[in-house]
Amino acid sequence: MLYSYNLLQSFIKQKLVSADQLNDMLNNCLGDTHYKKINNDYVFDVELTANRVGVLASHNNLAKEISAMFDLDLKESSKFKIKHIANPAVMSVKNSAKASCQAYYGIVLNNIKIKESPQFIKDALNNCGLRAINNVVDITNYVMLETGQPMHAFDYDKIEGNKINVRYAKNDETITVLTGDKYKLTEDVLVIADQKKPMAIAGIKGGVTGEIDKNTKMIVLESANFNSSDIYKTSKFLNLATDASVRFSHKLSPSIAKEALKRAVELFEKYANAKVVSNVLETNEINDKPLTIPFNLERVAKLIGQVIDEKDIKRILTKLGYTIKPISKTLWNVGVPLYRNNVLIFEDIADDLVRIYGLDNLDLIPPKVELKPPKDNEFYQFKEMIKNIMVSLGLDEVYNYSFIHEFDTQFLNDQQKSWLVGPKNYLSENYQYLNPVASISLLKNVATNLSYFEKAKFFQIDKNYRSVGDVIFENTYLSLAIYDLNKKQKETDKLLEAKGIIETLFNKLSIDNSKYYFSDKYLKESDKNDTIFKNVIYIYNLDNELIGSLGSVSDRVKTEYKIRNEQKNPQVVLLEIDLSILYKLVIWSIDFKPIPKYPSSIRDISLIVPQKLLVNDVMVEIHLLKIEDLKDIDIFDVYESLADNKKSVSFHLMFRNDEKTLSSSEVDKYLELIKNHLQNKGYIIR
C-alpha cells in the first residue's frame, strides 16, 4: 500500500519526523517498508498483513498509528455538514441485495463544473499510483486515499428512470467498463443498475453508461460498503482487480462510508462548484454500536513478560482511537473504534499496545519454565521397531488410504459389515467407508504389483475403524501380503512362510513362544462366514484373545480383484495382527538369568493325531497344563503316511527345577499327567 508523506502530514498538527525515521518506525510496527522521493514528496510502500489492509487502507488511519508511535496530535476533523434538500423526485435508491451491500449512501449534486483538479490533489493521486483525470473523478479517488472508502460518481442524466438499484446481475447480462473492456456477468455478480442496465460492477469498476464526461452537469455520488467475500470472488471470476476491489476484499468497515460521503461533498462544493439537490439517499444495515472488551492490566503483564506503565498504555490506546473506562485498578472496559473491525478479542488490543510500544523496548528476559524432555512414546517406538524388523526380513512397506469402496464390502463377514462407518459427504466412491479390515487394501497392491513382479512381500501399519454403537474404535494393525506366480509353489509353502515371518517377528520382540499359539479354529461361531480366506490360521494369546490371523486368499476374491485369470493364478497369503494386543506381550526390560545349577530331564512322547491337525495345537494343550517344571517342548519327528488320514508326531519334553534336581519319579508323574490329558483330547499315545 502506497502512502504520501505530505498527505499524512495534513492530518497531524506537529511537524512529522524525517522520512528515514518514519520508514524505520513503520518497518518495526507494521511491516516491510521502503520509500522514495517524488518531487517535493516522499512515498512509502508498506507491506501490510492481510488483517490490516482494510483498516490501514487510508492516510487518516495510518496517521493515527503514527500519532501513537511518536506521541503526536491529530488535527481536528472537519466540522462540515451536508445541507440536505428534500427532493425525493430527483433520485431514489433500492437495495435488492442486502446480504452483499451492508450500507449504501448516495447524494445528487448539481451545477458541476468539469475541470482540472487542484495541484495538491493531482500530486497525491500521482504519487500514490493513481491517474488524475478531472476534478469529479479525482475527488472520489482522493477521498479514497484519505478515508480508505472507494467512491463512484454517475452522470445523473445517463441514469434511466432516476432510480438506482443495487442488485445481482442477470445471467448473460453484459457491461462495458471505463477501460473499454466488456464483461459477461452471472447471477453471482453484484451490480449498481438503473431501471434498464448495469452501470457499474459493485465495488470494482464503473461502466461507460454512467461515465462522467466534459458535458456532465449533474452527478449522483455513491459511497457504499460491500461484502468482502463477494467482491473478492467477483474480482477473481472476472480477472479484474482495482484499488477499490483490493480495499473491499479486505473487509472495510461500513462505518466509514457516510463520513467519506460528507468529505467528498465538502470537496465537490469547494473545487467543482457543486450544489446539493437531494437528501442523503441511504439504505443500510449498519450496527454502529462499538464493541467493548474487558482489558486486564495484570493479564497484559503476564502476556508480554513485563509491566508497562499505565500512563503509556492509556496514551497509546487513546491515540489509536480506543476509549477507556476504568472498572478497577487492574481492569478496564476498552471501547473499540468502529473502523477497527480487525479487533475482536483482548489479545488484539494487547497486540496493538505492544506493537506501538515497541518490541525493542521489551526486556530480554528468558522464560522461567522448567524444560522437561517429553515422555517416550513406547507404542510409537514399538511400531518403528516392527517396521525395521519387517524390512530386515525382506518385506517392502506400502501406504494405503484408510478407506474402502462399496465393492470391497462384499468380502466382509457379517460382523465386519456391522463395523462399517464412513463420512457422510465422501469425496468419491473410493472413500465411502473407513477400513474395518486393514489387510483388504493389500489385495489392490497385489493386483498392481503382479504386472511387474512374479513374487513380492509387503506390509503396512495402519488402523482398523470399527463402529460399535455410538463409539468408533481405532486399533492399529500390522498387515502383510505375500504372493508368488510360481506354479510349483504350494499354498502350504506360502502359509508356512508367513507363519515363519510371524515367529521371527515375535522372537525379535522377545515374545516367548509359550505366550501365544496358532489354531485353525474360530473362537466364535458367528465368525465362521469369513469370505476373504479359504484356509485360515489364527493366533491367540493364553487368555484366548485374538492377536491376528493369516490365510490363503479364496479364488473368488482373487478373481474379483483381477489377481487370478486363465494365464495366472498366484498363491496369495494375507496376514493381520492387532498391535495393541501384541504390544502387551512385549517385555521391554531384559532379565538376565544365571546358568541353571541343576540338570534337565528329557522325556519323549509320540502321538497319532488327525492329518489336518496343527502340531502347534498339541503343544498348546501341553502348555495349558501349566507345569512349572516343563521348560521347553521341541518337535523332532513328523510322519504323515498313516492310514485313516492320520499322522505321527513326536516331541522332546524338557523338565527342570531351579531349586533342586528332579527325581525320575517326579518327572514320570509329569509325563503321565501330560499323556492322560492328551488321551482325553482324543489323541493316541504310541
C-alpha positions as CSV (number, residue, x, y, z in Angstrom):
1,M,0.0,0.0,0.0
2,L,1.3,3.4,-1.0
3,Y,1.2,6.5,1.3
4,S,2.2,10.1,0.7
5,Y,4.3,11.8,3.3
6,N,2.6,15.2,2.6
7,L,-0.9,13.8,2.8
8,L,0.0,12.1,6.1
9,Q,1.3,15.5,7.4
10,S,-2.1,17.1,6.6
11,F,-3.7,15.0,9.4
12,I,-1.1,15.8,12.1
13,K,-0.6,19.1,14.0
14,Q,3.1,18.9,14.6
15,K,5.9,18.6,12.1
16,L,6.3,14.9,11.1
17,V,9.6,13.2,11.8
18,S,12.1,12.7,8.9
19,A,11.3,10.2,6.2
20,D,14.1,8.0,7.4
21,Q,12.7,7.9,11.0
22,L,9.2,7.3,9.8
23,N,10.4,4.5,7.5
24,D,12.2,2.8,10.4
25,M,9.2,3.0,12.7
26,L,6.8,1.7,10.0
27,N,9.2,-1.2,9.4
28,N,9.1,-2.1,13.1
29,C,5.4,-1.6,13.8
30,L,3.6,-2.5,10.6
31,G,5.5,-4.4,8.0
32,D,8.3,-4.3,5.5
33,T,8.5,-0.6,4.3
34,H,10.6,1.3,1.9
35,Y,10.2,4.8,0.4
36,K,11.4,7.0,-2.4
37,K,11.3,10.8,-3.1
38,I,8.9,12.1,-5.8
39,N,9.3,15.8,-6.4
40,N,8.7,17.5,-3.0
41,D,7.1,14.4,-1.5
42,Y,8.1,11.0,-0.1
43,V,6.1,7.9,-1.0
44,F,6.1,5.0,1.4
45,D,5.3,1.5,0.2
46,V,4.2,-0.5,3.3
47,E,3.6,-4.3,3.0
48,L,0.6,-4.7,5.3
49,T,-0.6,-8.0,6.7
50,A,-3.9,-9.1,5.4
51,N,-5.8,-8.3,8.6
52,R,-4.6,-4.7,8.5
53,V,-5.3,-3.8,4.8
54,G,-9.0,-2.9,5.4
55,V,-8.1,-0.8,8.4
56,L,-5.0,1.0,7.1
57,A,-6.0,1.5,3.5
58,S,-6.4,5.2,4.4
59,H,-4.0,8.0,5.2
60,N,-6.1,9.2,8.1
61,N,-6.0,5.8,9.9
62,L,-2.2,5.5,9.3
63,A,-1.9,9.0,10.7
64,K,-3.5,7.8,13.9
65,E,-0.9,5.0,14.1
66,I,1.9,7.5,13.5
67,S,0.5,9.8,16.2
68,A,0.7,6.9,18.7
69,M,4.2,5.9,17.6
70,F,5.7,9.4,18.0
71,D,3.2,10.9,20.6
72,L,1.9,13.5,18.1
73,D,-1.5,15.1,18.0
74,L,-4.1,14.8,15.2
75,K,-5.8,17.8,13.7
76,E,-9.5,18.2,14.5
77,S,-11.7,16.6,12.0
78,S,-13.7,18.7,9.6
79,K,-17.0,20.2,11.0
80,F,-18.6,20.3,7.5
81,K,-22.2,19.3,7.4
82,I,-24.2,18.5,4.3
83,K,-27.1,20.8,3.7
84,H,-29.9,18.5,2.8
85,I,-32.6,19.5,0.3
86,A,-35.8,17.4,0.4
87,N,-36.4,16.5,-3.2
88,P,-37.5,12.8,-3.4
89,A,-38.4,13.1,-7.0
90,V,-34.7,13.7,-8.0
91,M,-33.5,10.1,-7.3
92,S,-34.4,7.0,-5.3
93,V,-32.2,4.1,-4.2
94,K,-33.3,0.4,-3.8
95,N,-31.1,-2.2,-2.2
96,S,-32.1,-5.7,-3.5
97,A,-29.0,-7.4,-2.2
98,K,-28.8,-6.5,1.5
99,A,-26.6,-9.6,2.2
100,S,-23.9,-8.2,-0.1
101,C,-24.4,-4.5,0.3
102,Q,-24.4,-3.6,4.0
103,A,-24.6,0.1,3.5
104,Y,-25.4,2.4,0.6
105,Y,-25.3,6.2,0.6
106,G,-25.9,8.5,-2.3
107,I,-26.5,12.1,-2.9
108,V,-27.3,14.2,-6.0
109,L,-25.1,17.2,-6.8
110,N,-25.9,19.8,-9.5
111,N,-24.1,22.7,-11.1
112,I,-20.9,20.6,-11.6
113,K,-18.0,22.3,-13.4
114,I,-15.7,19.8,-15.0
115,K,-12.1,21.0,-14.9
116,E,-8.6,20.1,-13.7
117,S,-8.2,19.3,-10.0
118,P,-6.1,21.4,-7.7
119,Q,-2.4,20.6,-7.8
120,F,-2.3,19.0,-4.3
121,I,-5.0,16.5,-5.3
122,K,-3.2,15.7,-8.5
123,D,0.1,15.3,-6.7
124,A,-1.4,13.0,-4.1
125,L,-3.0,10.8,-6.7
126,N,0.0,10.6,-9.0
127,N,2.4,9.9,-6.1
128,C,0.1,7.0,-4.9
129,G,-0.2,5.4,-8.3
130,L,-3.5,6.8,-9.5
131,R,-4.0,8.8,-12.7
132,A,-5.5,12.3,-12.4
133,I,-8.4,12.7,-14.9
134,N,-10.8,15.5,-13.9
135,N,-11.9,17.1,-10.7
136,V,-15.0,14.8,-10.3
137,V,-13.1,11.5,-10.7
138,D,-10.1,12.8,-8.9
139,I,-12.0,13.9,-5.8
140,T,-13.6,10.5,-5.4
141,N,-10.1,8.9,-5.6
142,Y,-8.6,11.5,-3.3
143,V,-11.3,10.8,-0.7
144,M,-10.4,7.1,-1.0
145,L,-6.8,7.9,-0.2
146,E,-7.8,9.9,2.8
147,T,-10.5,7.7,4.3
148,G,-9.9,4.3,2.6
149,Q,-13.5,4.3,1.2
150,P,-13.8,3.8,-2.5
151,M,-16.5,6.0,-4.1
152,H,-18.0,6.5,-7.5
153,A,-19.8,9.3,-9.4
154,F,-22.5,8.6,-12.1
155,D,-23.7,11.2,-14.6
156,Y,-27.2,11.9,-13.5
157,D,-28.6,12.4,-17.0
158,K,-27.5,8.9,-18.1
159,I,-29.4,7.1,-15.4
160,E,-32.7,5.6,-16.7
161,G,-35.8,6.3,-14.6
162,N,-34.0,8.3,-11.9
163,K,-33.6,5.1,-9.9
164,I,-30.6,3.2,-8.6
165,N,-30.9,-0.5,-7.8
166,V,-28.3,-2.5,-6.0
167,R,-28.9,-6.0,-7.3
168,Y,-27.4,-9.2,-8.7
169,A,-26.7,-9.3,-12.4
170,K,-28.9,-11.4,-14.7
171,N,-27.3,-14.4,-16.5
172,D,-25.6,-13.3,-19.7
173,E,-26.0,-9.6,-18.9
174,T,-23.0,-7.6,-20.1
175,I,-21.3,-4.4,-19.1
176,T,-18.6,-2.3,-20.7
177,V,-16.4,-0.8,-18.1
178,L,-14.5,2.6,-18.2
179,T,-11.4,0.9,-19.7
180,G,-13.4,-0.3,-22.7
181,D,-13.4,-3.9,-21.7
182,K,-16.6,-5.8,-22.0
183,Y,-17.6,-8.4,-19.3
184,K,-20.3,-11.1,-19.4
185,L,-21.9,-11.3,-16.0
186,T,-23.6,-14.1,-13.9
187,E,-26.2,-14.1,-11.1
188,D,-23.4,-14.1,-8.6
189,V,-22.1,-10.7,-9.6
190,L,-23.3,-7.6,-7.7
191,V,-24.1,-4.6,-9.9
192,I,-25.3,-1.0,-9.5
193,A,-28.0,-0.6,-12.0
194,D,-30.7,1.8,-13.2
195,Q,-34.1,0.7,-14.4
196,K,-32.7,-1.0,-17.6
197,K,-29.0,-1.8,-17.3
198,P,-26.0,-2.2,-15.0
199,M,-24.0,1.0,-14.6
200,A,-21.1,-0.5,-12.5
201,I,-19.7,-3.7,-11.2
202,A,-20.3,-3.1,-7.5
203,G,-17.1,-2.4,-5.5
204,I,-14.8,-2.9,-8.5
205,K,-15.3,-0.8,-11.7
206,G,-17.7,1.7,-13.2
207,G,-19.3,1.3,-16.6
208,V,-19.3,3.6,-19.6
209,T,-23.1,4.1,-19.4
210,G,-22.8,6.4,-16.4
211,E,-19.4,7.8,-17.2
212,I,-18.5,11.4,-16.3
213,D,-17.6,13.5,-19.3
214,K,-16.9,17.1,-20.2
215,N,-20.7,17.7,-20.6
216,T,-21.6,16.4,-17.1
217,K,-23.6,19.0,-15.1
218,M,-25.3,16.8,-12.5
219,I,-23.9,13.7,-10.7
220,V,-25.0,11.0,-8.3
221,L,-22.3,10.5,-5.8
222,E,-22.1,6.9,-4.3
223,S,-20.4,5.7,-1.1
224,A,-21.3,2.1,-0.2
225,N,-20.0,-0.9,1.7
226,F,-20.0,-4.4,0.1
227,N,-19.4,-7.9,1.4
228,S,-15.7,-8.6,1.2
229,S,-16.0,-12.2,0.0
230,D,-18.5,-11.3,-2.8
231,I,-16.1,-8.6,-4.1
232,Y,-13.1,-11.0,-3.9
233,K,-14.9,-13.8,-5.7
234,T,-16.2,-11.4,-8.4
235,S,-12.7,-9.9,-8.9
236,K,-11.2,-13.3,-9.3
237,F,-14.1,-14.5,-11.6
238,L,-13.8,-11.5,-13.9
239,N,-10.0,-11.3,-13.6
240,L,-10.4,-7.6,-12.8
241,A,-8.6,-6.1,-9.8
242,T,-8.8,-2.4,-8.9
243,D,-7.8,-0.2,-5.9
244,A,-11.5,-0.4,-4.9
245,S,-11.7,-4.2,-5.1
246,V,-8.5,-4.6,-3.1
247,R,-9.9,-2.5,-0.3
248,F,-13.4,-4.0,-0.3
249,S,-11.9,-7.6,-0.5
250,H,-10.1,-6.9,2.8
251,K,-13.3,-6.1,4.7
252,L,-13.8,-2.3,5.1
253,S,-15.8,-1.1,8.0
254,P,-19.3,0.1,7.0
255,S,-18.9,3.0,9.4
256,I,-16.6,5.0,7.2
257,A,-19.0,5.1,4.2
258,K,-21.1,8.1,5.4
259,E,-18.1,10.0,6.7
260,A,-16.4,9.6,3.3
261,L,-19.6,10.9,1.5
262,K,-19.5,14.0,3.8
263,R,-15.9,14.7,3.0
264,A,-16.4,14.2,-0.7
265,V,-19.4,16.7,-0.8
266,E,-17.2,19.2,1.0
267,L,-14.5,18.9,-1.7
268,F,-17.1,19.0,-4.5
269,E,-18.6,22.2,-3.2
270,K,-15.1,23.7,-2.9
271,Y,-13.4,22.5,-6.1
272,A,-16.3,21.7,-8.5
273,N,-18.9,24.4,-7.6
274,A,-21.3,21.6,-6.7
275,K,-24.7,22.2,-5.1
276,V,-26.6,19.5,-3.1
277,V,-30.1,19.0,-4.6
278,S,-31.3,16.0,-2.6
279,N,-31.3,14.3,0.7
280,V,-28.7,11.7,1.5
281,L,-30.2,8.6,-0.2
282,E,-29.4,5.7,2.2
283,T,-30.2,2.1,2.7
284,N,-28.1,0.3,5.3
285,E,-27.8,-2.5,7.8
286,I,-25.1,-0.9,9.9
287,N,-24.5,-1.9,13.6
288,D,-23.0,1.4,14.9
289,K,-22.6,0.2,18.5
290,P,-18.9,-0.1,19.3
291,L,-17.5,-3.4,20.7
292,T,-16.4,-3.3,24.3
293,I,-13.7,-5.6,25.5
294,P,-12.5,-6.2,29.1
295,F,-8.8,-5.3,29.4
296,N,-6.9,-6.7,32.4
297,L,-3.6,-5.0,33.0
298,E,-2.2,-7.9,35.0
299,R,-3.0,-10.2,32.1
300,V,-1.2,-7.9,29.8
301,A,1.9,-8.1,32.0
302,K,1.8,-11.9,32.0
303,L,1.3,-12.0,28.3
304,I,4.3,-9.8,27.4
305,G,6.5,-10.7,30.3
306,Q,6.8,-7.2,31.9
307,V,4.8,-4.3,33.3
308,I,4.2,-1.3,31.0
309,D,3.5,1.9,32.7
310,E,-0.2,2.6,33.0
311,K,0.2,6.1,31.5
312,D,1.9,4.7,28.4
313,I,-0.9,2.2,27.9
314,K,-3.6,4.9,28.2
315,R,-1.7,7.2,25.8
316,I,-1.1,4.5,23.2
317,L,-4.7,3.2,23.2
318,T,-6.2,6.7,23.2
319,K,-4.1,7.8,20.3
320,L,-5.2,4.7,18.4
321,G,-8.9,5.7,18.9
322,Y,-9.8,3.4,21.8
323,T,-12.0,4.6,24.6
324,I,-11.1,3.6,28.2
325,K,-13.5,3.2,31.1
326,P,-11.7,2.0,34.3
327,I,-13.6,-0.6,36.3
328,S,-11.0,-1.3,39.0
329,K,-7.2,-0.7,39.4
330,T,-6.4,-3.6,37.1
331,L,-9.5,-3.9,34.9
332,W,-10.7,-1.5,32.1
333,N,-13.5,-1.7,29.7
334,V,-12.0,-0.7,26.3
335,G,-14.2,0.5,23.5
336,V,-13.0,-0.4,20.1
337,P,-13.3,2.2,17.3
338,L,-15.9,1.3,14.7
339,Y,-13.4,1.3,11.9
340,R,-11.3,-1.3,13.7
341,N,-13.2,-4.4,12.6
342,N,-10.0,-6.5,13.0
343,V,-10.1,-6.1,16.8
344,L,-12.3,-8.7,18.3
345,I,-10.6,-10.0,21.5
346,F,-8.3,-9.0,24.3
347,E,-5.2,-10.2,22.5
348,D,-5.9,-7.9,19.5
349,I,-5.7,-4.9,21.8
350,A,-2.6,-6.2,23.5
351,D,-1.1,-6.7,20.1
352,D,-1.8,-3.0,19.2
353,L,-0.3,-1.9,22.5
354,V,3.0,-3.9,22.2
355,R,3.3,-3.1,18.5
356,I,3.3,0.6,19.2
357,Y,5.2,0.4,22.4
358,G,7.9,-1.4,20.5
359,L,9.2,-4.9,20.8
360,D,12.7,-3.5,21.1
361,N,11.6,-1.8,24.3
362,L,10.7,-5.1,26.0
363,D,13.3,-6.6,28.3
364,L,15.1,-9.6,27.0
365,I,14.2,-12.0,29.9
366,P,14.3,-15.7,29.1
367,P,11.1,-17.6,30.2
368,K,11.2,-19.1,33.7
369,V,10.0,-22.5,32.8
370,E,11.2,-26.0,33.6
371,L,12.3,-27.8,30.5
372,K,11.4,-31.4,30.6
373,P,12.1,-33.9,27.9
374,P,9.0,-35.5,26.5
375,K,8.0,-38.9,27.7
376,D,9.0,-41.7,25.4
377,N,6.1,-42.9,23.2
378,E,6.7,-46.6,23.7
379,F,3.9,-47.6,21.3
380,Y,5.4,-45.4,18.5
381,Q,8.9,-47.0,19.2
382,F,7.2,-50.4,19.1
383,K,5.8,-49.6,15.6
384,E,9.1,-48.4,14.4
385,M,10.8,-51.5,15.7
386,I,8.3,-53.7,13.8
387,K,8.9,-51.7,10.6
388,N,12.7,-52.3,10.9
389,I,12.2,-56.0,11.6
390,M,9.9,-56.4,8.6
391,V,12.3,-54.6,6.3
392,S,15.2,-56.8,7.6
393,L,13.1,-59.8,6.6
394,G,12.9,-58.6,3.0
395,L,9.4,-57.0,3.0
396,D,8.6,-53.7,1.5
397,E,6.4,-51.1,3.3
398,V,3.4,-49.7,1.5
399,Y,1.0,-46.9,2.4
400,N,-2.7,-47.0,1.5
401,Y,-5.7,-44.8,2.2
402,S,-7.8,-45.9,5.2
403,F,-10.9,-46.0,3.1
404,I,-12.6,-48.7,1.1
405,H,-15.2,-48.8,-1.8
406,E,-18.7,-50.3,-1.6
407,F,-17.3,-53.1,-3.8
408,D,-14.9,-54.2,-1.1
409,T,-17.7,-54.7,1.5
410,Q,-18.9,-57.8,-0.3
411,F,-15.9,-59.7,1.1
412,L,-16.5,-58.8,4.7
413,N,-18.3,-61.2,7.1
414,D,-21.4,-60.2,8.9
415,Q,-19.7,-58.9,12.0
416,Q,-17.2,-56.8,9.9
417,K,-20.1,-55.3,7.9
418,S,-21.7,-54.2,11.2
419,W,-18.5,-52.2,12.0
420,L,-18.7,-50.1,8.8
421,V,-18.7,-46.3,9.2
422,G,-17.7,-43.5,6.9
423,P,-18.0,-39.8,6.1
424,K,-21.5,-38.6,5.1
425,N,-20.1,-36.4,2.3
426,Y,-17.3,-38.6,0.9
427,L,-15.2,-37.2,-1.9
428,S,-15.7,-40.2,-4.2
429,E,-17.0,-43.7,-4.0
430,N,-13.4,-44.9,-3.4
431,Y,-13.6,-43.3,0.0
432,Q,-17.1,-44.3,1.1
433,Y,-16.2,-46.3,4.3
434,L,-13.3,-46.3,6.8
435,N,-11.5,-49.6,6.5
436,P,-12.6,-52.2,9.2
437,V,-10.0,-54.8,7.9
438,A,-6.6,-53.2,7.1
439,S,-5.4,-56.2,5.1
440,I,-8.2,-55.9,2.4
441,S,-6.4,-52.9,0.9
442,L,-3.3,-55.0,0.3
443,L,-5.3,-57.0,-2.3
444,K,-5.2,-53.9,-4.6
445,N,-1.4,-53.8,-4.0
446,V,-1.1,-57.4,-5.1
447,A,-3.1,-56.8,-8.3
448,T,-0.9,-53.8,-9.1
449,N,2.4,-55.5,-8.5
450,L,1.5,-58.6,-10.4
451,S,2.1,-56.7,-13.7
452,Y,5.7,-56.1,-12.6
453,F,6.9,-58.8,-10.3
454,E,6.4,-62.5,-10.2
455,K,6.6,-62.6,-6.4
456,A,6.6,-60.0,-3.7
457,K,6.2,-59.5,0.0
458,F,5.0,-56.2,1.5
459,F,3.5,-54.9,4.7
460,Q,1.7,-51.8,6.1
461,I,0.9,-50.5,9.6
462,D,-2.5,-48.9,9.5
463,K,-5.6,-48.5,11.6
464,N,-8.9,-50.5,11.5
465,Y,-12.0,-48.5,12.2
466,R,-14.9,-50.2,13.8
467,S,-18.2,-48.6,14.8
468,V,-19.9,-50.3,17.8
469,G,-23.0,-48.5,18.9
470,D,-22.1,-44.8,19.1
471,V,-18.4,-45.4,19.6
472,I,-15.8,-45.7,16.8
473,F,-12.8,-47.8,17.8
474,E,-9.4,-47.2,16.2
475,N,-6.9,-50.1,16.5
476,T,-3.5,-50.2,14.9
477,Y,-2.8,-53.3,12.8
478,L,0.2,-54.8,11.1
479,S,-1.0,-56.3,7.8
480,L,1.2,-58.3,5.3
481,A,0.7,-59.8,1.9
482,I,2.8,-62.5,0.1
483,Y,2.2,-63.7,-3.4
484,D,4.1,-66.0,-5.8
485,L,3.3,-66.8,-9.5
486,N,5.5,-69.9,-9.5
487,K,3.1,-72.8,-10.2
488,K,5.4,-75.1,-8.2
489,Q,4.7,-73.1,-5.1
490,K,2.0,-74.7,-2.9
491,E,-0.4,-72.9,-0.7
492,T,1.1,-74.6,2.3
493,D,4.5,-73.2,1.4
494,K,3.2,-69.6,1.5
495,L,1.3,-70.2,4.7
496,L,4.4,-71.6,6.4
497,E,6.5,-68.7,5.1
498,A,4.0,-66.2,6.6
499,K,4.0,-68.2,9.8
500,G,7.8,-68.1,9.9
501,I,7.7,-64.3,9.5
502,I,5.4,-64.1,12.5
503,E,7.5,-66.3,14.6
504,T,10.7,-64.4,13.7
505,L,9.0,-61.1,14.4
506,F,7.8,-62.4,17.8
507,N,11.2,-63.8,18.6
508,K,12.9,-60.4,17.8
509,L,10.3,-58.7,20.0
510,S,11.4,-61.1,22.8
511,I,7.9,-62.7,23.0
512,D,8.3,-66.2,24.3
513,N,6.6,-68.9,22.2
514,S,4.8,-70.1,25.4
515,K,2.8,-66.8,25.4
516,Y,0.9,-67.5,22.1
517,Y,-0.3,-70.3,20.0
518,F,-1.6,-71.0,16.5
519,S,-5.0,-72.5,15.8
520,D,-7.3,-73.2,12.8
521,K,-10.4,-73.0,15.0
522,Y,-12.7,-70.0,15.4
523,L,-13.5,-68.9,18.9
524,K,-16.9,-67.7,17.9
525,E,-19.5,-69.5,15.8
526,S,-20.6,-66.1,14.4
527,D,-17.2,-65.6,12.7
528,K,-17.4,-68.7,10.5
529,N,-18.7,-66.9,7.5
530,D,-15.3,-65.3,6.6
531,T,-15.4,-64.5,2.9
532,I,-11.8,-63.5,2.2
533,F,-9.9,-66.7,3.0
534,K,-10.3,-70.3,2.1
535,N,-7.8,-71.5,4.8
536,V,-7.1,-69.5,7.9
537,I,-4.8,-69.9,10.9
538,Y,-5.5,-67.8,14.0
539,I,-3.0,-66.5,16.6
540,Y,-4.1,-66.3,20.2
541,N,-2.5,-65.4,23.5
542,L,-3.1,-67.7,26.5
543,D,-6.1,-65.6,27.5
544,N,-7.7,-66.6,24.2
545,E,-7.5,-63.0,22.9
546,L,-7.2,-63.0,19.1
547,I,-3.8,-61.5,18.2
548,G,-4.2,-61.9,14.5
549,S,-4.8,-64.2,11.6
550,L,-3.2,-65.4,8.4
551,G,-4.7,-67.2,5.5
552,S,-4.7,-68.0,1.8
553,V,-7.0,-65.9,-0.3
554,S,-10.0,-67.6,-1.9
555,D,-10.3,-68.0,-5.6
556,R,-13.4,-65.8,-5.8
557,V,-11.6,-62.9,-4.1
558,K,-8.6,-63.3,-6.4
559,T,-10.9,-63.2,-9.4
560,E,-12.8,-60.1,-8.3
561,Y,-9.6,-58.2,-7.7
562,K,-8.2,-59.3,-11.0
563,I,-5.4,-61.3,-9.3
564,R,-6.4,-64.6,-11.0
565,N,-7.2,-65.3,-14.7
566,E,-6.6,-68.0,-17.3
567,Q,-2.9,-67.2,-17.5
568,K,-2.0,-66.7,-13.9
569,N,-3.2,-67.9,-10.5
570,P,-0.7,-66.9,-7.8
571,Q,-0.7,-68.2,-4.3
572,V,-1.7,-65.2,-2.1
573,V,-1.5,-65.1,1.6
574,L,-2.6,-62.2,3.9
575,L,-1.7,-61.7,7.5
576,E,-3.1,-59.2,10.0
577,I,-2.0,-58.6,13.6
578,D,-3.6,-56.4,16.2
579,L,-0.6,-54.4,17.6
580,S,-2.5,-53.3,20.7
581,I,-2.8,-56.9,21.9
582,L,0.7,-57.9,20.7
583,Y,2.2,-54.8,22.5
584,K,1.0,-56.3,25.8
585,L,3.1,-59.4,25.2
586,V,6.4,-57.5,24.7
587,I,8.8,-57.5,27.6
588,W,10.7,-54.2,27.5
589,S,13.1,-54.9,30.3
590,I,15.8,-57.6,29.8
591,D,16.1,-60.0,32.6
592,F,19.4,-61.9,33.0
593,K,19.2,-65.3,34.5
594,P,22.1,-67.4,35.7
595,I,23.0,-70.7,34.0
596,P,20.8,-73.4,35.6
597,K,22.5,-75.1,38.6
598,Y,20.5,-78.3,38.2
599,P,20.4,-80.7,35.3
600,S,17.4,-81.1,33.0
601,S,15.5,-84.3,32.4
602,I,14.2,-85.0,28.9
603,R,11.3,-87.4,28.0
604,D,10.0,-88.2,24.6
605,I,6.3,-88.6,23.7
606,S,4.8,-89.8,20.4
607,L,1.2,-89.3,19.3
608,I,-1.1,-90.3,16.5
609,V,-3.3,-87.4,15.5
610,P,-5.6,-86.3,12.6
611,Q,-3.7,-85.4,9.4
612,K,-5.0,-81.8,9.3
613,L,-4.3,-81.0,13.0
614,L,-1.7,-78.3,13.5
615,V,1.3,-79.6,15.5
616,N,1.1,-76.3,17.4
617,D,-2.3,-77.3,18.8
618,V,-0.8,-80.2,20.6
619,M,1.9,-78.1,22.1
620,V,-0.7,-75.6,23.2
621,E,-2.6,-78.3,25.0
622,I,0.5,-79.3,26.9
623,H,1.3,-75.7,27.8
624,L,-2.2,-75.2,29.1
625,L,-1.4,-77.7,31.9
626,K,0.9,-75.0,33.3
627,I,3.5,-77.4,34.6
628,E,6.1,-75.0,36.0
629,D,9.0,-77.5,35.7
630,L,8.3,-78.1,32.0
631,K,10.8,-75.6,30.4
632,D,10.6,-76.5,26.7
633,I,8.8,-78.6,24.1
634,D,10.5,-79.4,20.8
635,I,9.1,-81.4,17.9
636,F,11.6,-83.8,16.4
637,D,9.6,-86.0,14.1
638,V,6.5,-85.9,11.9
639,Y,5.4,-89.0,9.9
640,E,2.3,-88.3,7.7
641,S,1.9,-91.5,5.6
642,L,-0.5,-93.3,8.0
643,A,-3.9,-94.8,7.2
644,D,-7.2,-93.1,8.0
645,N,-5.8,-89.6,7.4
646,K,-3.6,-89.8,10.5
647,K,-0.1,-88.7,11.2
648,S,2.5,-89.4,13.9
649,V,4.2,-86.5,15.8
650,S,7.0,-86.8,18.4
651,F,8.2,-84.3,20.9
652,H,11.1,-83.8,23.3
653,L,9.8,-82.6,26.7
654,M,12.5,-80.9,28.9
655,F,11.8,-80.7,32.6
656,R,13.9,-78.8,35.1
657,N,13.5,-77.3,38.6
658,D,15.6,-74.2,39.6
659,E,15.8,-75.2,43.2
660,K,16.7,-78.9,43.1
661,T,17.4,-81.9,40.9
662,L,14.2,-83.6,39.8
663,S,13.8,-87.2,40.6
664,S,12.8,-89.8,38.0
665,S,9.5,-90.4,39.8
666,E,8.7,-86.7,39.7
667,V,9.4,-86.4,36.0
668,D,7.4,-89.6,35.3
669,K,4.4,-88.1,37.2
670,Y,4.6,-85.0,34.9
671,L,4.8,-87.2,31.9
672,E,1.8,-89.3,33.0
673,L,-0.2,-86.2,33.6
674,I,0.5,-85.0,30.0
675,K,-0.3,-88.4,28.5
676,N,-3.7,-88.6,30.3
677,H,-4.6,-85.1,29.2
678,L,-3.7,-85.7,25.6
679,Q,-5.6,-89.0,25.6
680,N,-8.7,-87.2,27.0
681,K,-8.4,-84.9,23.9
682,G,-8.7,-87.9,21.7
683,Y,-5.1,-88.4,20.7
684,I,-3.5,-91.8,20.6
685,I,-0.3,-92.3,22.6
686,R,2.2,-94.6,20.8
